[in-house]
């Protein structure tokens, strides 16, 4: 395999387009802290590297673990190709990549622990364990219907509030709202992935929420997760009497259209919606941070 092909294989396994899900909470926390005059560019940079390395570790391990469990059979895949199932990278290579990503995260996280204290240490340890336990170990979380919960927690409240705490030493009401809102988007993205793959997951014994409760139930869950961020931000605007917080509500019509598109699609046709969900999360984040700066 040529160097260029090997590089493309690693970039594919890292799932670079999904990294926006990990970056958005760190950026939002930084802007919210900046609005309070408590932000640090150094903390922002180290937190971003740590978060992205943990997410890359999860993605690499997921690629290898799903292949080893027989879940990712390329002839049955509806989503993007996976490096292990295509034979571009071996599971051993992916496990080494996972370890390297975790080591980089640990090095950066060590500085964050020194800076932020035991709370940051607890977050880092639990995040690293979850990165491996998501599809690995004797009881993989994603195989028992906990994928959406993990995405919500670690790309939502944990990421936003943890990053905000590093800047300020406390967690504001706005940070909690932003954390929950971004967590709902992350859970919706994972839920949409599970909706698309419901047939192959069921055949492989992967008991996601879509497999457990059915396609109709999963569609309703995704719709709720996409609407909840807008409701949260309206509640914040009403509670604080600061209507600039309500800027993300301009996404209501695009969100309804996205939900309709999801409800009218299935299988590989959901890939277009799967690409749209992270973009919706980015738009929400930009509008939310604009409101904070106003």
N, C-alpha and C positions, 0 to 999 in steps of 0.2 A: 504494500500500500504506500502510495506517495505521501510526501510530507503534507501537501495541500489537502489530500483526501483525509489523512489522519487528523489534521486540524479541523476540517469540516465536521468530522465525526464527533470530536470532542465538543465543538460548539453546539452541535445538535443535541448531544447528551446533556449538556448544561441547560438546554431549553431557554436560551437567552431572551426570547420574547416574553417569557413569563416572569422575568426578573423585576419587571415594573411592579409586580404585586408586592415584592419585598422592599423595593426602593421607595414607593409612594409613602408608606407610614413614616419612614425616617425623614423624608423631605418635609412632610406635613408637620411633624413634631418640631423640626428645626425652624420652620416659618412661624409656627405658633409661639415658640420660645422667643424668636426674634421680635415678635410683636410686644413681648413683655420685657424686651431689652436684656435677655438672659442667655442668648445663644452663643455657642462657640463653634467656629468653623472646624477646629481640630476634632472636637467631640463628634461633630456631624460626619466628618470624613472617616474616622475610625469606626463609628457605629455603622455607617453604610457598608464598609468593607466587611465587617463582621456579619452583618445581616445577610448580605449577598453570598458570602462564603457558606453560611449555614444553609441557605436555599439551594445553592449549587450542590452541596453535599447531599441534600435530600433528593434532588433530581437525579444525580448520578447513581445513588444507591437504589432509587426507585427503578431506574432503567435496568440495573443488574438483577435486583430482587424479583421484579415482575417476570423477567425472562427465566430465571431459575425456577420460579413457581409455575411456569407454563401459562402465565396470563397474557403476556405480550407475544402472540403468534402473528407474524407479519401478514400472513394471508387472511387474517381475521380483523386486522386493525382498521379503524375508520379514521383515526387521527394521524398526526405526523409519524413518520417512521422512527423507530427506536434503534439506537446504535447496536445494542446487544443482539436483538432479534434479526437485524440486517447482517450481522456478522462483521460489522465494521470495527467494533471493540469487543474484547472478551469481558466476561463478568469480573475476572481478576483485575484487569486494567481499570475497570470502573470502580472496583472496591479500593484500589490504590488511589485513584482520583478523589474518591470520597474522603479517604484518610487525610490526604494533603489539604483538601478544602477545610476539613475540621481542624487540622493543625494551625492553618492560617487564622481561622476564626478564633481558636483558643489563644493564639499569640495576641491578636488585637483585643480579644475579650479580656485578656489578663490586664491590659492597660485600663480598660473600661471598669473592671472590678476595682483596681487601685483607685481610680478616679471617683467611682460612684458607690462603692461599698458592697456589703453582703447581699443587698437586694439584687443588684446587677449580677452577682455571682450566681444566685439562685436561678435567675432568668436564663443565664447562659447555660448552666448545667442542664436544666430541664429542656431547653431548646435543642441542645446537642443530642440528648437522649431521644427526644421526639423525632429528630431528623432520621435517626436510624430505625426507631420503632415504628415509623410510619408504614413502611412495607417490609421491615425485617424483624427478626426475632421470632420467638415462639407464638406471639399473639399480635400480629401486625395490625395496627390501628385502622389502616385504610381497608382492610379485609373484613372488618367487623362494624362497618357503618359509622366510623368516627372521623372520616376524612373531612367532612364539612365543619365539624366542631374544631378540629385541629387547625384548619385554615382560618376559621373565625378568630380563634384565640391568638395564634402566633403571628398572623398578619394583620391583626386588629388591635385590641386593647393592650396586649403584651408588647407589641412592636412600638405603637405610638406612645403609650404611657411610659414604657421603659426608656425610650429615647428622650422624651420630654423631661423625665426625671433627671436624666444625666445632665441636661442643660440647666435646670432650674432648682433641683433638689426637692421639688414637690410636683403634684399632678393637678392641673386645673380642670375645671368643669369642661372647658372646650376640648382639652386633650382626651378626656373620657368619651365625649360625644364623637370626636373624630376617630378614636380608636374603634368604637362600636360600628360606626358607619363604614370604615374601610374593611373591618372584619366581615361585615355582611357582604360586601362586594367580593372579597376573597372566597367566602363560602359559596357564593353564587357561581363563581368561575369554576370551582372544584365540583359543585353540584351539576353544572352543565356538562363538564367532562364525564361525570358518572352517568348522566342521562344519555349521552351519545354512545357510551360503551356498555350500556346495560345488558345487551344480549351476550357479548363476549365475556363480560364479568360474571354473569350468571353461570355460563358454561364452565368457567374456570374456578367456580366456587368462591368468588370475591363478593362478599355480602355487603355491598354498598347500600345506602338508603334507597337508591333507585331500584335495586334488586329486591330489597326487603319489602318495600311498600308500593312499588309499581311506578309506571311512567307518569300517569296522571297526577299522582301525589307529588312526584319529584318536580313536575312542572309548576305546581302550585307553590312548592317550597322556593323554587328559584324566583318566581314572581314576587313573593313576599320579601325575599332577601334583596331584590333590586329596588323595591319601593321603600323599605325601612330606612335607608340612609336619608332619603328626602324628608320623611316624616320626622326623623330625629333632628335634622337641621332646622326645620320649621319650629319644632318644640323649643330648641335652643334660642332661636330668634325671639319667640314669644316670651320666654322666661327672662331673657336678658334685656328685652326691649331694644335690641340692636339688630335692625332689619338687614344689615349688610351680611349677616350670617346666612340669610335665606337665598343668597345668590345661586347656590346649586339647584334650586327648584326650577331653573330654566331647563333642566334636564328631564323634566317630567314627561313631556311629549316624546322625546327620543327614547326614554325608558319604556313607555307604554308600547311604542313601536317595536322595541327589542323583545319585549315579553310576547307580543303577538307573533313575531317571527319565530321565537322559540316554540311557541305552542303549535305552530303550523309546520314544524320541521321535525325530522327524526334522522337517526343514523348519521351518515357522513354529511348530510345537508346542514347539520348543526355546527359544522366547523366555522362557517361564516359568523354565526352568533358567538361562538367561542372566542373568535378574534375580536369581536366588538366589545365584549364584557370588560377586558382590561382597559380598552380605550375609554369606556364609560367611567371606570374607576379613576383614570388619569384626569378626565375632564372634571369630575367631582372634586378631586384633590386640588386642581388649579383654582376652581371657583371658591372652594373653601378657604384656601390660603389667601386669595384675593380679598375675601371678606375679612379675614383676620388682619390683613395689612391696612385695610380701610379703617 
